[in-house]
Each structure stands twice: as structure tokens, then as C-alpha cells.
Amino acid sequence: MTKSLYAIGGGQMVEAIIRAALKNQAISADTTKVVDISPERVRYLKDTYHVTADTEFQTEALVNADIILLGVRPQDKWAELARQIGASGQKKPLISIIAGVTIKQLQDALEAADYPIVRIIPNTLTDTGFGVTGAALNATANQEDADEFLKSFGKVDYIPEEQIDIYTGYAVCGPNYIYNFYLALTNAGVLGGLSRAQANQIALENLQGAAKMLEITGKHPYELLDINNSAGGVGITAQHELDASDFAAGVQNAVLAAIKRTTELGKGE
Ligand SMILES: NC(=O)c1ccc[n+]([C@@H]2O[C@H](COP(=O)([O-])OP(=O)(O)OC[C@H]3O[C@@H](n4cnc5c(N)ncnc54)[C@H](OP(=O)(O)O)[C@@H]3O)[C@@H](O)[C@H]2O)c1
């Protein structure tokens, strides 16, 4: 069933969520309201998605909303916004996408006992049907209240809150690692003598094909590499160079740094 939505903060991530949720009819434009402090952003969201948008937070908007989406940044005045939501007396499920900010911090800021909170961590792949949103609920929140909305912009994994920071650094930033790999690989193709267009097309095919192979065979990557790497051949020669490089450590250190940064942001550092 279509939900009416009040989104607070209309930045990149909220836009990606709204776009997919509208397309998949989990929400409709006439019952979606967004508040963002930037007038340009408000104009853009109105013009592009035909939703109602405003620069001022309005307590009255909470009355008509089934779901509240808190989408400002960790460094924005989220606690003040939460206090206003709590003070409204409405107990509409609050879905927070703020990286690093815990359910406990939200609960404290709301200053309202038994407020239903769903803390999620989505990524920007919402238009693709791919991407997994990690979702942690407090004891008062009902999964059914948020489930359809959450599934309209990706797959959903209900997880304990302790896993959210790991999820953020690994899953949410996931596309970043892939974009970087794609860039490194396509540059290698160009360096080897292919045109940019050829290099891009081949890398995209291989990325999608390799992902499909992992999915449909269920094989460990070592098994698939064994098929590709014949004795004394080209594949194993490339493998040797990769093994001797910082490739794996670079990716792993990036993920660990992203997880650490998530935790720091939550502490306001
Ligand atoms: N981008 C991602 O991939 C991603 C993934 C998962 C979670 N998140 C989370 O999503 C949240 C938003 O990230 P984002 O990348 O979408 O950032 P963003 O594009 O900067 O969006 C934040 C928006 O909120 C506005 N804003 C700030 N204070 C406000 C207030 N008091 N009332 C209303 N609007 C306010 C900002 O306006 P101004 O720019 O004018 O200040 C901006 O338009 C963050 O908490 C982040 O942790 C992001």
C-alpha cells in the first residue's frame, strides 16, 4: 500500500530513495513532502518529482505522514530535528539514514518514550534493483510498517544494530570500490591500446559476467580462477603481478577505514 512520506533533508540519498520509491509506487508524489534548507534543492525536487517541498520543517506535516525519513548529514542539526519530531506527540515510524548515528542517540534526541525507530543504511544503487539496505529496528518499531517502503529501493537485510557500521563501510560504500576497480581496469585497457569506449564496454561485460558466474555457480573465486589460469599461461602471469601488488590490502584497508570513519561520525568526530 502506498505510504505518505515526510522526508527531512532532500539531498542525494533521499532523492535516490524517493525516485525509486515513486517508480515502484511505494509512495506517490501527492502524498510526499520534503523539507530541505536549500531553496535550490526544494525547487529542484518540486520540479523533478512533483512532490511538495519546503525550506521550513513543519510539525503539521507529521500528522499526515505514515513514515518520516530523516536524511540530513551527521554534522547537521539532526538532534534538534529529532527533538521537534518527538515533541510533536506523533509517533510515526522514524526511518533514519544518518550514517553513524545510533538508535540510542536518536531515542535520546527524540525525548519521547517508546518511539518507533528504524535505522537504515542504504546505498545509491536504488535505481538498479541491486544494492542491499541494512535495517536495524528498536523494540517499538514494526518491520511491517517499513518493509514495503524499504524494499522499493533495494533488497533489505534486517540486522542487529552492532553490524550497521560494518554494513556502512562495506555495503554502502560498495559501489565506490567497484567504480574504482572499473576505473583502474579501463585505464589499463586504454594503456594497452584500446579506445576508451572499447575498454569501457569490455570491462562492463566482464564485471557483469563475472558477478553472474559467482552467483550462478556458487563457486569460490579460487575455483573460477583455476579455470582461467592455465599452466604457464597469461592468466597466471597476471595473477602473479596482482599477488605481488598492494591490490588486496588496498581494498581491505579502504573498507576498514570506511567502517572506522562511520563510527567516528556517530561520535561527532
Ligand atoms: N550518499 C550516500 O551514499 C549515503 C548512503 C547511506 C547513508 N547516507 C546518509 O544520508 C544522509 C544524507 O547524505 P547525502 O549524501 O544525501 O548528503 P547531502 O546530499 O548533503 O544531503 C543532506 C541534505 O540535507 C540538507 N539539510 C541540512 N540540514 C538540514 C535541516 N536542518 N533541515 C532540512 N534539510 C537540511 C542539506 O542542505 P545543505 O546542503 O544546504 O546543507 C542537504 O541538501 C547522511 O546522513 C548520510 O550519512 C548517505
The ligand as a MOL file (V3000), in Angstrom:
LIG
                    3D

  0  0  0     0  0            999 V3000
M  V30 BEGIN CTAB
M  V30 COUNTS 48 52 0 0 0
M  V30 BEGIN ATOM
M  V30 1 N 25.1770 9.3630 -0.1430 0
M  V30 2 C 25.1960 8.0990 0.2370 0
M  V30 3 O 25.6440 7.1810 -0.4770 0
M  V30 4 C 24.6200 7.7020 1.5880 0
M  V30 5 C 24.4190 6.3580 1.8620 0
M  V30 6 C 23.8400 5.9910 3.0960 0
M  V30 7 C 23.5070 6.9400 4.0180 0
M  V30 8 N 23.7440 8.2430 3.7300 0 CHG=1
M  V30 9 C 23.3650 9.2210 4.7310 0
M  V30 10 O 22.4090 10.0550 4.1400 0
M  V30 11 C 22.4730 11.3290 4.7530 0
M  V30 12 C 22.4980 12.3680 3.6710 0
M  V30 13 O 23.6280 12.1510 2.8390 0
M  V30 14 P 23.7010 12.7500 1.3890 0
M  V30 15 O 24.8780 12.1580 0.7210 0
M  V30 16 O 22.3760 12.6540 0.7450 0 CHG=-1
M  V30 17 O 24.0420 14.2720 1.7760 0
M  V30 18 P 23.5080 15.6260 1.1530 0
M  V30 19 O 23.3150 15.4480 -0.3200 0
M  V30 20 O 24.4220 16.7020 1.6250 0
M  V30 21 O 22.0570 15.7850 1.8200 0
M  V30 22 C 21.7790 16.4080 3.0330 0
M  V30 23 C 20.7360 17.4860 2.7370 0
M  V30 24 O 20.1230 17.8880 3.9480 0
M  V30 25 C 20.0310 19.2990 3.9410 0
M  V30 26 N 19.9200 19.7940 5.2990 0
M  V30 27 C 20.9030 20.0790 6.1960 0
M  V30 28 N 20.3850 20.4750 7.3750 0
M  V30 29 C 19.0330 20.4530 7.2330 0
M  V30 30 C 17.9430 20.7720 8.0880 0
M  V30 31 N 18.1380 21.1970 9.3460 0
M  V30 32 N 16.6890 20.6450 7.6130 0
M  V30 33 C 16.4800 20.2200 6.3570 0
M  V30 34 N 17.4720 19.9270 5.4780 0
M  V30 35 C 18.7350 20.0160 5.9010 0
M  V30 36 C 21.2610 19.7370 3.2230 0
M  V30 37 O 21.1750 21.0680 2.7500 0
M  V30 38 P 22.5580 21.9260 2.5880 0
M  V30 39 O 23.4230 21.1620 1.6160 0
M  V30 40 O 22.0940 23.2470 2.0580 0
M  V30 41 O 23.1970 21.9790 3.9510 0
M  V30 42 C 21.3350 18.7090 2.0860 0
M  V30 43 O 20.5560 19.1000 0.9750 0
M  V30 44 C 23.7080 11.3600 5.6210 0
M  V30 45 O 23.3470 11.2440 6.9690 0
M  V30 46 C 24.4910 10.1390 5.1830 0
M  V30 47 O 25.1830 9.5700 6.2600 0
M  V30 48 C 24.2740 8.6530 2.5330 0
M  V30 END ATOM
M  V30 BEGIN BOND
M  V30 1 1 1 2
M  V30 2 2 2 3
M  V30 3 1 2 4
M  V30 4 1 4 5
M  V30 5 2 4 48
M  V30 6 2 5 6
M  V30 7 1 6 7
M  V30 8 2 7 8
M  V30 9 1 8 9
M  V30 10 1 8 48
M  V30 11 1 9 10
M  V30 12 1 9 46
M  V30 13 1 10 11
M  V30 14 1 11 12
M  V30 15 1 11 44
M  V30 16 1 12 13
M  V30 17 1 13 14
M  V30 18 2 14 15
M  V30 19 1 14 16
M  V30 20 1 14 17
M  V30 21 1 17 18
M  V30 22 2 18 19
M  V30 23 1 18 20
M  V30 24 1 18 21
M  V30 25 1 21 22
M  V30 26 1 22 23
M  V30 27 1 23 24
M  V30 28 1 23 42
M  V30 29 1 24 25
M  V30 30 1 25 26
M  V30 31 1 25 36
M  V30 32 1 26 27
M  V30 33 1 26 35
M  V30 34 2 27 28
M  V30 35 1 28 29
M  V30 36 1 29 30
M  V30 37 2 29 35
M  V30 38 1 30 31
M  V30 39 2 30 32
M  V30 40 1 32 33
M  V30 41 2 33 34
M  V30 42 1 34 35
M  V30 43 1 36 37
M  V30 44 1 36 42
M  V30 45 1 37 38
M  V30 46 2 38 39
M  V30 47 1 38 40
M  V30 48 1 38 41
M  V30 49 1 42 43
M  V30 50 1 44 45
M  V30 51 1 44 46
M  V30 52 1 46 47
M  V30 END BOND
M  V30 END CTAB
M  END
